[in-house]
Amino acid sequence: MKAIVITRAGEPEVLQLQDYPTPQPGPDEVLIAVKAAGVNRADVSQRKGNYPAPPGVPADIPGLEAAGEVVQCGEAVTMWKPGDKVCALLAGGGYAEYVTVKEGQCLPVPDGWTFAEAASIPETVFTVWSNVFQRAGLKAGERLLVHGGSSGIGITAIQLGKAMGATVVVTVGSEEKGNACMQWGADAYINYKTQDFEAVLADEGVDVILDMVGGEYLGKNLHILKPEGRLVYINAMEGNTPPINIFTVMTKRLTVTGSTLRSREYSFKKMLAADMLQKVWPLIHAGKFKPAVYAVFPFTQAPEAHHLMESSRHIGKIVLVNDPEMNTGKD
Ligand SMILES: NC(=O)c1ccc[n+]([C@@H]2O[C@H](COP(=O)([O-])OP(=O)(O)OC[C@H]3O[C@@H](n4cnc5c(N)ncnc54)[C@H](OP(=O)(O)O)[C@@H]3O)[C@@H](O)[C@H]2O)c1
């Protein structure tokens, strides 16, 4: 098969189309003919050599989510059959003509959605669902603050937060991004380049914060959380060792938590997928959750897709789609 391979750690141009052995599905795995793959910030870190793939997935093919058609099933697979259209959460290997994945990490492509749209949601929906709802326990009527509101993660958090009855405030780096977040349903935005989110939110407070910035945001986050508030980390792009005022945590009885999805065990991912099928897929069918695809590139333009992601100009998801050069057959 063909795959987009990280030929060495470096700039986006190290992503190159190469021949690669076609993976074989294990007993509880399906082989998917990939039609589209989502691009994530983590792919950029992996390409730079800062985020190695966990064991069991190709070390040099990025791609944490994909959509396509099941072409082969392991002998123990019961959920899918060849011809089924699925989107899947992967631990790597999505930028390829074929990928294998455990059957429980696949979900059906929603009716009427393109493969590009379906490939844009597994990573963000799994992440937001497990962190904002399962871990931080966001409830209807509460106030959620989402940092990086215009990211793929951010727009998913806006949509799910609103669908579940929360008020959603986001931080963004430009007015254009703020306006886009309002279109996606946010109740308010704070442009962190012109306003201090701590000063804006200190009086009213928030119940839950989803943060991927880290650094000096920690102290500000703790300050604006209401008593019993929950702060959940999914990254720390501006630093992971900020000082913490333990007394603020104690006196307001705060919870500071976080998680990484990629390295989690299969049983957890399978449980999450089943939960999302029950709770998120009905929102999709009801038109309350929509794909946020900002840009689509053919696989062979993966370097351009990574340049766009690193520019942070995008609002929502960047997706790679199959092109003729990727259609070579299995071997
Ligand atoms: N823990 C997990 O399991 C997990 C899973 C998935 C994603 N994540 C993390 O969630 C975050 C969002 O992922 P994504 O793929 O949706 O990202 P993305 O679309 O690339 O968005 C990241 C956005 O964050 C904002 N930002 C703020 N500070 C930044 C900084 N120091 N460097 C870069 N961007 C900064 C930028 O928007 P502004 O212009 O508004 O600043 C940027 O567009 C990433 O950090 C990713 O690693 C974690």
The ligand as an SDF file (V2000), in Angstrom:
LIG
                    3D

 48 52  0  0  0  0  0  0  0  0999 V2000
   -5.0230   14.8020   26.0170 N   0  0  0  0  0  0  0  0  0  0  0  0
   -5.6120   14.3110   24.9570 C   0  0  0  0  0  0  0  0  0  0  0  0
   -6.0430   13.1540   24.9600 O   0  0  0  0  0  0  0  0  0  0  0  0
   -5.7760   15.1570   23.7300 C   0  0  0  0  0  0  0  0  0  0  0  0
   -6.4960   14.6570   22.6400 C   0  0  0  0  0  0  0  0  0  0  0  0
   -6.6700   15.4920   21.5240 C   0  0  0  0  0  0  0  0  0  0  0  0
   -6.1270   16.7990   21.5260 C   0  0  0  0  0  0  0  0  0  0  0  0
   -5.4130   17.2030   22.6080 N   0  0  0  0  0  0  0  0  0  0  0  0
   -4.8220   18.5620   22.6270 C   0  0  0  0  0  0  0  0  0  0  0  0
   -5.8510   19.5040   22.4610 O   0  0  0  0  0  0  0  0  0  0  0  0
   -5.3360   20.6580   21.8090 C   0  0  0  0  0  0  0  0  0  0  0  0
   -6.2070   21.0050   20.6280 C   0  0  0  0  0  0  0  0  0  0  0  0
   -6.0010   20.0220   19.6410 O   0  0  0  0  0  0  0  0  0  0  0  0
   -6.4360   20.2930   18.1500 P   0  0  0  0  0  0  0  0  0  0  0  0
   -5.8910   19.1930   17.3110 O   0  0  0  0  0  0  0  0  0  0  0  0
   -7.8890   20.5610   18.1360 O   0  0  0  0  0  0  0  0  0  0  0  0
   -5.5830   21.6300   17.8880 O   0  0  0  0  0  0  0  0  0  0  0  0
   -5.6790   22.7630   16.8660 P   0  0  0  0  0  0  0  0  0  0  0  0
   -6.9090   22.6620   16.0310 O   0  0  0  0  0  0  0  0  0  0  0  0
   -4.3840   22.8570   16.1940 O   0  0  0  0  0  0  0  0  0  0  0  0
   -5.8440   24.0740   17.7690 O   0  0  0  0  0  0  0  0  0  0  0  0
   -4.9650   24.5630   18.6940 C   0  0  0  0  0  0  0  0  0  0  0  0
   -5.3640   26.0410   18.9280 C   0  0  0  0  0  0  0  0  0  0  0  0
   -4.9840   26.3860   20.2390 O   0  0  0  0  0  0  0  0  0  0  0  0
   -4.6950   27.7640   20.2820 C   0  0  0  0  0  0  0  0  0  0  0  0
   -3.4530   27.9430   21.0560 N   0  0  0  0  0  0  0  0  0  0  0  0
   -3.3700   28.5740   22.2380 C   0  0  0  0  0  0  0  0  0  0  0  0
   -2.1170   28.5510   22.6980 N   0  0  0  0  0  0  0  0  0  0  0  0
   -1.3760   27.8900   21.7960 C   0  0  0  0  0  0  0  0  0  0  0  0
   -0.0050   27.5300   21.7120 C   0  0  0  0  0  0  0  0  0  0  0  0
    0.8710   27.8470   22.6530 N   0  0  0  0  0  0  0  0  0  0  0  0
    0.4050   26.8240   20.6350 N   0  0  0  0  0  0  0  0  0  0  0  0
   -0.4600   26.4600   19.6620 C   0  0  0  0  0  0  0  0  0  0  0  0
   -1.7760   26.7840   19.6870 N   0  0  0  0  0  0  0  0  0  0  0  0
   -2.2230   27.4880   20.7470 C   0  0  0  0  0  0  0  0  0  0  0  0
   -4.5720   28.2540   18.8400 C   0  0  0  0  0  0  0  0  0  0  0  0
   -5.6660   29.1270   18.6040 O   0  0  0  0  0  0  0  0  0  0  0  0
   -5.5660   30.6970   18.9680 P   0  0  0  0  0  0  0  0  0  0  0  0
   -5.1180   31.3960   17.7430 O   0  0  0  0  0  0  0  0  0  0  0  0
   -6.9340   31.0570   19.3710 O   0  0  0  0  0  0  0  0  0  0  0  0
   -4.5790   30.8380   20.0790 O   0  0  0  0  0  0  0  0  0  0  0  0
   -4.6860   26.9900   18.0080 C   0  0  0  0  0  0  0  0  0  0  0  0
   -5.4170   27.1800   16.8240 O   0  0  0  0  0  0  0  0  0  0  0  0
   -3.9010   20.3350   21.4020 C   0  0  0  0  0  0  0  0  0  0  0  0
   -3.0330   20.9140   22.3320 O   0  0  0  0  0  0  0  0  0  0  0  0
   -3.8530   18.8360   21.4880 C   0  0  0  0  0  0  0  0  0  0  0  0
   -2.5680   18.3490   21.7600 O   0  0  0  0  0  0  0  0  0  0  0  0
   -5.2230   16.4170   23.6930 C   0  0  0  0  0  0  0  0  0  0  0  0
  1  2  1  0
  2  3  2  0
  2  4  1  0
  4  5  1  0
  4 48  2  0
  5  6  2  0
  6  7  1  0
  7  8  2  0
  8  9  1  0
  8 48  1  0
  9 10  1  0
  9 46  1  0
 10 11  1  0
 11 12  1  0
 11 44  1  0
 12 13  1  0
 13 14  1  0
 14 15  2  0
 14 16  1  0
 14 17  1  0
 17 18  1  0
 18 19  2  0
 18 20  1  0
 18 21  1  0
 21 22  1  0
 22 23  1  0
 23 24  1  0
 23 42  1  0
 24 25  1  0
 25 26  1  0
 25 36  1  0
 26 27  1  0
 26 35  1  0
 27 28  2  0
 28 29  1  0
 29 30  1  0
 29 35  2  0
 30 31  1  0
 30 32  2  0
 32 33  1  0
 33 34  2  0
 34 35  1  0
 36 37  1  0
 36 42  1  0
 37 38  1  0
 38 39  2  0
 38 40  1  0
 38 41  1  0
 42 43  1  0
 44 45  1  0
 44 46  1  0
 46 47  1  0
M  CHG  2   8   1  16  -1
M  END
$$$$
